[in-house]
Amino acid sequence: MCNAFGIINYEGPNVNVKGMGDYRPVAAFSFLGRYRLVDFPISNMSNSGVNHIKVFVKSNPRSLIEHLGTGRHYNINSKRGKLHILPAKNMDESDFYNNDINSYMFNMQSIEEVNQPYVILAPSHIVYRQDFSALLDAHIESGADVTMLYQEVDHAKDSFINCDAIELNKQHGVLSIQKNRGNGEHKSISLETYVMSKELFISLVKKASNVSSLYWFRDILNDLCTELDIRGYEHKGFVACINDFKSYYNSNIGLLDLEKAKDLFARDWPFYTRTNDSCPTKYHSDVTVQNSMVSNGCEVEGDIYNSIIGRGVNIKKGAVIKNSVILPGAFIGEDVHIENVVVDKKARIIRKKELKGTSDTPLYVKRNDKI
């Protein structure tokens, strides 16, 4: 068992997914048709032996709370484990003061009562596979105050925009934390995942609260880079950062690449999610489905190419779906042609026979909308 407890933080000010974010927090976004984004950090913790996990939520919490439930589907130890949902100090998403430091302070008693001596903080909007027990062991062995997970990327001009980028010295010590503004191809991108002692975490939160009521946790770490021993730990493998609408679309479609999917998913490292008892998908005759992920409970009478189809989607005869992400419960009418579109939950596209975006500017159909 990993001798640490986990904190799943909500999205920071650099995350703004227009449209979809109006209905649910980023942690509750549907991903690859069957998962929610929060499933990935929780599964990483569960597989690593972290059995006490606190999930912070700041706005529109209903869908996330329903999905998390008791946490039993995450294979958390039923006797010693616990999945604890904690609210932000203010659930108003537009509140100027709605940051993680204020939420930690608001829930400080719950944090102080945890018995584990170490804490692992992970974000809800970054998807990757990581053994946190190995990360904790490396942290303890190094003697560092804080260990920060990061990834080296060679395409930072076009991706990971507005994500945290860190400057490292030759010993992998973190010198500063800045935003990736797309001004260079090669960057060390922070995965906003930190390991430290519980005692240090609490002291940093209280220090940040005294410095500024607008500070996020990354701000106090950046201030103390020269005072604390903050080490980078390189992650190698698939990473997706969902911080805007385009990155959400690209992350889903990108995992239709088999090599990328194999990099993220491993037989010995399952990603858990809440399941339902729906029937298998029904495919009618003369239907073409190519390079797509189709979830259970669907009825498919049309053709699907290079797309993600969520649970319970109904695709009628003559419809064609290309390079699109269709969320659960959507209805695609007869002879409708959809290309480069994200269709939100339970939307119905019937009268408008063609919706076509581009790979750079995909279209968005609102939740429960009728077109």
C-alpha positions in Angstrom: 0.0 0.0 0.0 1.2 3.5 -0.9 1.8 5.5 2.3 0.2 8.7 1.0 -3.2 10.1 0.5 -4.4 11.7 -2.8 -5.9 15.0 -3.7 -7.6 15.5 -7.1 -7.7 19.2 -7.7 -10.2 21.0 -9.9 -9.2 22.9 -13.0 -7.3 26.1 -12.6 -7.7 29.5 -14.3 -5.9 28.3 -17.4 -8.7 25.8 -18.2 -11.7 27.1 -20.1 -13.7 24.7 -22.3 -16.3 26.8 -23.8 -19.8 25.3 -24.2 -19.2 22.0 -22.4 -18.0 23.7 -19.2 -21.4 25.4 -18.9 -23.0 22.1 -17.8 -20.4 20.3 -15.7 -16.9 20.6 -14.2 -14.0 19.4 -16.4 -13.6 16.4 -14.2 -17.0 15.1 -15.3 -16.3 15.5 -19.0 -17.1 12.4 -21.1 -13.9 10.9 -22.6 -13.6 8.2 -25.3 -17.3 7.6 -25.0 -17.3 5.8 -21.7 -14.9 7.4 -19.2 -15.0 10.7 -17.3 -11.8 12.7 -17.0 -11.7 12.2 -13.2 -11.5 8.4 -13.8 -7.8 8.7 -14.9 -6.2 10.3 -11.8 -8.4 8.3 -9.4 -7.5 5.0 -11.2 -3.8 5.9 -11.2 -4.0 6.4 -7.4 -6.1 3.3 -6.8 -3.7 1.1 -8.9 -0.8 2.6 -7.0 -2.2 1.6 -3.6 -3.5 5.1 -2.6 -6.8 4.3 -0.8 -7.6 7.7 0.7 -8.5 10.1 -2.0 -10.1 13.6 -1.7 -11.8 15.0 -4.8 -12.3 18.8 -4.9 -15.2 20.3 -6.9 -15.9 23.9 -7.4 -19.0 24.3 -9.7 -21.9 22.3 -11.2 -21.1 19.4 -8.9 -24.2 17.2 -9.6 -22.9 15.1 -12.5 -19.5 14.6 -10.9 -21.0 13.5 -7.5 -23.4 11.1 -9.3 -20.5 9.6 -11.2 -18.2 9.2 -8.2 -20.9 7.7 -5.9 -19.3 5.7 -3.1 -16.1 5.1 -5.1 -16.5 1.3 -5.1 -16.1 1.0 -8.8 -12.5 2.4 -8.4 -11.4 -0.7 -6.6 -10.5 1.3 -3.5 -10.0 -0.8 -0.3 -13.5 -1.1 1.2 -12.3 -1.3 4.8 -9.4 1.2 5.0 -10.1 3.3 1.8 -12.2 6.4 1.3 -13.3 8.6 -1.5 -14.1 12.0 -0.1 -15.8 14.7 -2.1 -14.9 18.2 -0.9 -16.5 21.5 -2.0 -14.8 24.7 -2.9 -15.2 27.5 -0.4 -17.5 29.2 -2.9 -19.3 27.1 -5.6 -19.7 30.2 -7.9 -17.5 29.4 -10.8 -17.0 33.1 -11.7 -16.0 34.1 -8.2 -12.7 36.0 -8.3 -11.5 34.2 -5.1 -12.4 30.7 -6.2 -8.9 29.1 -6.1 -7.5 25.9 -4.7 -5.7 27.5 -1.8 -9.0 29.0 -0.4 -10.6 25.6 -0.9 -7.8 23.8 1.0 -8.1 26.3 3.8 -11.9 25.8 3.9 -11.4 22.0 4.2 -8.2 22.1 6.3 -9.5 20.1 9.2 -10.3 17.2 6.8 -6.8 17.3 5.5 -5.1 17.5 8.9 -7.0 14.5 10.1 -5.5 12.2 7.5 -3.0 9.6 8.9 -0.8 9.2 5.9 2.5 11.2 6.1 2.7 12.1 2.4 0.3 13.6 -0.1 0.0 13.3 -3.9 -1.8 16.1 -5.7 -3.0 15.4 -9.3 -5.2 17.5 -11.6 -8.5 16.4 -13.1 -7.9 17.8 -16.6 -4.7 16.0 -17.6 -4.8 12.4 -18.8 -1.8 10.1 -18.4 -0.8 6.7 -16.9 1.5 6.9 -13.9 2.5 4.6 -11.0 2.4 7.0 -8.0 4.0 4.5 -5.7 7.2 4.6 -7.9 6.9 8.4 -7.9 6.6 8.5 -4.1 9.6 6.1 -3.7 11.7 8.4 -6.0 10.7 11.4 -3.9 11.7 9.8 -0.6 15.0 8.5 -2.0 15.9 11.9 -3.4 15.3 13.8 -0.1 13.6 16.6 -2.0 11.0 18.8 -0.4 8.7 18.6 -3.4 8.7 16.3 -6.5 6.9 17.5 -9.6 5.9 15.4 -12.5 6.7 16.8 -15.9 6.9 15.8 -19.6 9.4 16.9 -22.3 7.5 17.9 -25.5 8.8 19.0 -28.9 5.6 20.6 -30.2 4.9 23.2 -27.5 4.2 25.9 -30.1 1.0 24.1 -31.1 -0.1 22.2 -28.1 -0.1 22.5 -24.3 -0.8 26.2 -24.7 -1.4 27.9 -21.3 -0.2 24.9 -19.4 2.5 25.3 -16.8 6.1 25.0 -18.2 9.0 24.6 -15.8 12.6 25.6 -16.1 15.0 22.9 -14.8 18.7 22.9 -14.0 21.1 20.0 -14.8 20.2 18.2 -11.6 16.4 18.4 -12.5 15.8 21.0 -9.9 12.9 23.3 -10.7 14.0 27.0 -11.1 10.7 28.5 -12.1 7.1 27.8 -13.2 5.8 29.8 -16.1 3.0 29.5 -18.7 3.6 28.0 -22.1 2.7 30.8 -24.5 3.7 28.9 -27.6 7.0 30.8 -28.0 9.1 27.7 -28.4 8.9 24.1 -29.7 10.7 22.4 -26.8 9.3 22.8 -23.3 9.2 20.9 -20.0 5.5 20.8 -19.3 4.3 20.4 -15.8 1.6 17.7 -15.3 0.5 19.7 -12.2 1.2 16.6 -10.1 3.2 17.1 -6.9 4.4 14.8 -4.1 5.5 16.1 -0.7 5.0 15.5 3.0 1.6 16.3 4.5 3.3 18.6 7.0 5.0 20.7 4.2 1.8 20.8 2.1 -0.2 22.2 5.0 2.5 24.8 5.8 2.6 25.9 2.1 -1.2 26.2 1.9 -1.2 28.4 5.0 1.7 30.5 3.8 0.0 31.0 0.4 -3.2 32.1 2.1 -1.2 34.7 4.1 0.6 36.0 1.0 -2.4 36.5 -1.2 -6.1 35.6 -1.3 -5.7 35.1 -5.0 -2.8 32.6 -4.9 -3.1 29.1 -6.4 -0.8 26.3 -5.1 1.5 26.6 -8.1 2.0 30.3 -7.2 3.5 29.5 -3.8 5.7 26.8 -5.3 7.0 29.3 -7.9 7.8 31.8 -5.2 9.8 29.2 -3.2 11.7 27.6 -6.0 14.9 29.1 -4.7 14.2 28.2 -1.0 12.8 24.7 -1.3 14.4 21.7 -3.0 11.8 21.1 -5.8 12.8 18.3 -8.1 11.3 17.3 -11.5 10.5 13.7 -12.2 10.1 13.0 -15.9 7.0 11.2 -17.2 7.3 9.3 -20.4 4.3 8.2 -22.4 0.9 9.6 -23.6 -0.3 12.9 -22.1 -3.4 14.9 -22.9 -4.1 18.3 -21.4 -7.8 19.3 -21.8 -7.8 23.0 -21.1 -9.9 24.3 -24.0 -12.4 23.0 -26.5 -9.9 22.2 -29.3 -7.7 20.2 -26.9 -10.8 18.2 -25.8 -11.6 17.4 -29.4 -8.0 16.6 -30.3 -7.4 14.4 -27.3 -10.5 12.2 -28.1 -9.8 11.9 -31.8 -6.0 11.4 -31.2 -6.6 8.3 -29.2 -8.1 6.6 -32.2 -4.4 6.1 -33.2 -3.7 2.6 -32.0 -0.1 3.3 -30.9 -1.2 6.2 -28.7 -4.1 4.2 -27.3 -1.7 1.3 -26.4 0.6 3.8 -24.8 -2.1 5.0 -22.4 -3.9 1.7 -21.8 -2.1 -1.3 -20.4 -3.5 -4.7 -19.4 -2.0 -4.5 -15.9 -3.1 -0.9 -15.3 -6.9 -0.6 -15.8 -8.8 2.7 -15.8 -12.0 2.3 -13.8 -15.3 4.0 -14.5 -18.9 3.8 -13.4 -20.6 1.2 -15.6 -24.3 0.6 -16.5 -26.2 -2.5 -17.6 -27.1 -1.5 -21.1 -27.3 -3.9 -24.0 -24.6 -4.3 -26.7 -24.7 -1.9 -29.6 -26.9 -3.0 -32.5 -25.5 -2.6 -36.0 -27.9 -2.8 -38.9 -27.0 -4.4 -42.3 -24.9 -2.5 -44.8 -23.4 -0.2 -42.2 -19.7 0.9 -42.4 -17.8 1.6 -39.2 -14.1 2.4 -39.6 -11.4 3.4 -37.0 -13.9 4.4 -34.4 -14.8 3.7 -30.7 -18.5 2.9 -30.3 -19.8 2.4 -26.8 -22.6 0.0 -25.7 -26.3 0.7 -25.9 -26.2 2.4 -29.3 -28.3 1.7 -32.4 -26.3 2.3 -35.6 -28.0 2.5 -39.0 -25.6 5.0 -40.6 -21.9 5.1 -41.3 -19.2 6.1 -38.8 -15.6 7.1 -39.7 -12.8 8.0 -37.3 -15.2 9.0 -34.5 -16.0 8.5 -30.8 -19.6 7.5 -30.1 -20.8 7.5 -26.5 -23.3 5.3 -24.8 -26.9 5.1 -26.0 -26.5 7.1 -29.2 -29.0 6.5 -32.0 -27.8 7.0 -35.5 -30.5 6.7 -38.1 -30.3 5.4 -41.7 -28.3 7.4 -44.2 -26.5 9.4 -41.6 -22.7 9.8 -41.9 -20.4 10.7 -39.0 -16.8 11.6 -39.7 -14.0 12.9 -37.3 -16.6 13.7 -34.6 -17.2 13.1 -30.9 -20.8 12.2 -30.0 -21.6 12.2 -26.3 -24.1 9.8 -24.7 -27.8 9.8 -25.5 -27.5 11.9 -28.7 -29.8 11.3 -31.6 -28.6 11.7 -35.2 -31.4 11.7 -37.7 -31.8 10.3 -41.2 -29.4 11.5 -43.9 -27.6 13.8 -41.5 -23.9 14.4 -42.3 -21.7 15.4 -39.4 -17.9 16.1 -39.8 -15.5 17.6 -37.2 -18.3 18.2 -34.6 -18.7 17.6 -30.9 -22.3 16.8 -30.1 -23.1 17.1 -26.4 -25.4 14.8 -24.4 -28.9 14.2 -25.5 -28.8 16.6 -28.4 -31.0 15.8 -31.4 -29.9 16.6 -34.9 -32.8 16.0 -37.3 -33.7 19.0 -39.5 -30.3 20.4 -40.3 -28.8 17.8 -42.7 -25.2 19.0 -42.7 -22.9 20.2 -39.9 -19.3 20.6 -40.9 -16.4 22.1 -39.0 -12.7 21.7 -39.5 -10.0 19.9 -37.6 -8.7 23.3 -36.4 -12.2 24.7 -35.5 -14.6 21.9 -34.7 -18.2 22.8 -34.2 -20.1 22.3 -30.9 -23.7 21.3 -30.5 -25.1 22.2 -27.1 -26.5 19.7 -24.6 -30.2 18.9 -25.1 -30.2 21.1 -28.2 -32.5 20.4 -31.2 -31.2 21.1 -34.6 
